[in-house]
Amino acid sequence: MKKNRIWIFGGTSSGKTTLAKRISSSLKLPYYSTDFMKYSKNFGKKFSEKTKTRKIKELSKKKKWVCEGTNFGEWVWLHLEKQIM
């Protein structure tokens, strides 16, 4: 199966979400945001390190996705590096 993974990251209000959702729609790829890996749905509570790690590992196993966010820290890179290189 061919892998189609697109990672978009940048500053707040830079158009990442709009671009990611357009690409996702156009290429029929699932859309993800690092916000939903780091924060609960109400953005008021951060997930634990264990939960964040589990969520990014789950994403890294998927063959196709578009993911965007400003949260591109070590916790993301450690789990995606081997998957996308």
N, C-alpha and C positions, 0 to 999 in steps of 0.2 A: 504494500500500500504506500502510495506517495505521501510524503509529509508536506503539509502546507502550514507553516507557522510564521506568523508575522507579529513582531513585537514593536510597539510604538510607545516611546516614553518621552517626557518633556515636562516643562513647567506648567503650573496652574493656568488655566484659561488659554492654552496655546492651540487648542483645536484637536487634541488627541482623541477625545471621545467621538467627536463628529467624524473625523477621518476613519477611526477604527470601525465605527458602526457602518459607514458607507462601504468600506472594503469588505467587511463581514457580509453585508447584504449582497454586494455585487458578486463576490466569489462563493457565496453560500457556505461560509465558514462560521463556526460558533464564536461568539464574542465574549470576552472576559475582561475584567478590570482588576487591577491589583488592589483597588479600594475594597473590593468585596472579599479579598483574601486577608486583608489587614484589619478591617473594621466590621463590626456587626451592621446589620441593615440600616440602623438608625444613625450610624457614624458617631455615636456617642461613646462606644466602648470598643477598645482594641481587643483583638483576639490574643490569646496566649501564644507564645513562641511555638508551642507544640501544634496548635491549630493552624497557625500560619504555615508552618513547615508542611503539614499534611496537605493543605490546600494547594500549595505550589507544587508539591510532588505529584498530586493528582493531575494537575494541569500538564506537567512535564511528560506524563505518560500518554497523553492524547496526541493523536497524529495530526490533527488539524485544529487551528485556532487563530484568532486575532486577539491579542491582549494589549491593553494600554494602561498607563498610569504614571504617576509621579513617584510611586513607591518602588523604586528600583534599587533596593539596597542589597547588602550582602546576602540576606535571607532569600532573595529571589535568585541572584546570580549563582549561588552555590548549587542550587538544585536544577537550574536550567542549562548551565554551562556545558555539561556532557551531552545533554539532549539536543542542543541546537548547533553544536560545533561539528 
